[in-house]
Amino acid sequence: MAELEKLGQKYRVALRLRSKNNLQKAHNDWLLPLRMLVGGIAVANKNGIDQHAVDTLSRL
């Protein structure tokens, strides 16, 4: 039974590592570029309203 518990613990550790890697990949591949896009739109609109930018932000 101890071997089964040890195997289960290794499996849980592997799942946590995989989840962390997936979150890091999503952060780097999706969230950072989106943040840059939204930040760029916000800067472009600082002094005025651009309808295209407003529409883009609304869709996000």
Number of C-alpha atoms within 10 A of each C-alpha: 6 7 8 9 10 11 12 12 12 12 12 12 12 12 12 12 12 12 12 12 12 12 12 13 12 12 13 12 11 11 13 12 12 14 11 11 13 16 12 13 17 16 10 13 14 10 8 9 11 12 10 10 16 13 10 12 13 8 7 7
